[in-house]
C-alpha cells in the first residue's frame, strides 16, 4: 500500500505555495467585502414578527425543500468518485476513507451552502421579533446543522440498508411536517405556529445547540462509515455522477433522464400478467403500446403519490403571498404531470423499431398513448383547483370544469416535449444585447411549451383575471384544447415534431 500511496502523491497535484494560499485568502476577503453589505442589509430587513397568514405555507415550503434535498442526496449517492478513480481505487487495498476524503469535503461544503440558504429561508418565514443578531445566528446554525445532518444520514444510508430505511423515514416525516404546517397555517392552529415563531431567545439558542450536537454526531458516524460503504454502491453512484456531469457539460438533460429511467429498471424482475380485456379487437397493437405506459406508471405508486401531492403547491403559493405566480404553478405542474406519462412516446420517437415490428398505425398508436397524459393532467389540475378553492383563492363552482378543458392542450405540449429532437449545439448564438444566448438549448427548452402556452391561454387568462362567470373562457379553452390535440396527433403521426 505504501508504494501505491507514494505513486499517487507523485502523480497528484503540486503542493500549494505561499502565493497560492495568499491568492485564496485574498479572494475570500474580497468576496466577503463585496457581499457583506448586501447580505447585512437583507438580513436586517428580516427584523420583525412573522406574518401569521404566510407562516404555515412558508414552513411547508421549507420542509418540502429539505425533503427534496434528502431525496436528491440519496438518489445521487451521495458519496461518489470520478469514473477513472472509481474503476480501480475503490477495488484496491487502499483505505477507503482516505480515498473518499476529498468527496467528503465536497459534500460538507455543499451541505454548508445549502444549509445557509435554508437558514435564511427559515429566518424569512419566522421573522426576528427581538435580538436580531442572536436569531440570525441561530437560524443560520440550525440551517447548516440540519443540512449537514441530512447529508450525513444519506451517507450512512449508502453504507447500510438499515440506515437507508431511516433516510426514507426522515423524508416521509418531513413531508408529513410540511402537510401539517400547511394545515395549521390555514386553520385554527395558526396561533400555535405564531407562538413557535415568537419563542423566547433562550429556547432558540437551545434548539440551535441541540441541532449542532446532533449534526456533529451524525457527521462523525458518517465519517466512520466511509470505510464500510460497499464497493458496488460506490461504483453505481460514481456512474450516476459521471452521467450527470456529462449531461451538464453537454447541456443534454435528456441523457440524464434516460440514465435515471434505465438505472431504475436495470436488474429488476417484473411479474408477468395477463393483458386487460380492453386490449382486444382491431386496435390491439395500439392499445398494447398504450397499456405499457399505464403499467410503467402503476409500478411506481410512491412516485405517483408524490406527483399528485405536489398539486398542493399552487395553494401554498397563494398562502405565501405569491398569488401572481399561482396560475403559472398550476398549469406548469399539470404540464409536468403529463410529461411524467410520456416515456413510451419518447422511446417510440427515439427508436420506432417496436412500433414497426407490431405493424401498428402510427396515428392510432399516438392517440392511444395520449389518453394517459390527458387523464393525469386533468386529475392533477382538479386537485390543484381544489387546493385553491380550499384557501379561498377561487370560488367553488364551475371552476372544476377548467381541469378537463385545459388537459388536452397540456397533453399535446407534453407529447411535443417527448418527441422533440436531441439538443443541437451547432445552432447560432443569439445576441440579446445584454448577453449572448445559444439558440440550441433555448429552442430545445421551449419545444412543447410553445404549444402548451398558446393553447392554454384562455385558462391562464381565467386564472389571472378570475372573472365572476368564467364559463365562456372554459368553453373556449375546451374547444381550443380539443382542436390543438387533434391537430397535433394528425401532424405528429406523419413526422417527428
WOVEN-V340084 format. One line per field, one symbol per residue. ss: DSSP state (H for helix, E for strand, C for the rest). A space follows every 10 residues. Layout:
ss=???
This chain:
ss=CHHHHHHHHH HCCCCCCHHH HHHHHHHHHH HHHHHHHHHH HHHHCCEEEC CHHHHHHHHH HHHHHHHHHH HHHHHHCCCC CCHHHHHHCC CCCCCHHHHC HHHHHHHHHH HHHHHHHHHH HHHHHHEECC CHHHHHHHHH HHHHHHHHHH HHHHHHHHHC HHHHHHHHHH HHHHHHHHHH HHHHHCCCCH HHHHHHHCCC HHHHHHHHHH HHHHHHHHHH HHHHHHHHCC HHHHHHHHHH HHHHHHHHHC CCHHHHHHHH HHHHHCCCCC CCCCCCCCCC CCCHHHHHHH HHHHHHHHCC HHHHHHHHHH HHHHHHHHHC CCHHHHHHHH HHHHHHHHHC CCHHHHHHHH CCHHHHHHCC CHHHHHHHHH HHHHHHHHHH HHHHHHHHHH CCCCCCCHHH HHHHHHHHHH HHHHHHHHCC CCCCCCCCEE ECCCCEEEHH HHHHHHCCHH HHHHHCHHHH HHHHHCCCCC HHHHHHHHHH HHHHHHHHHH HHCCCCC
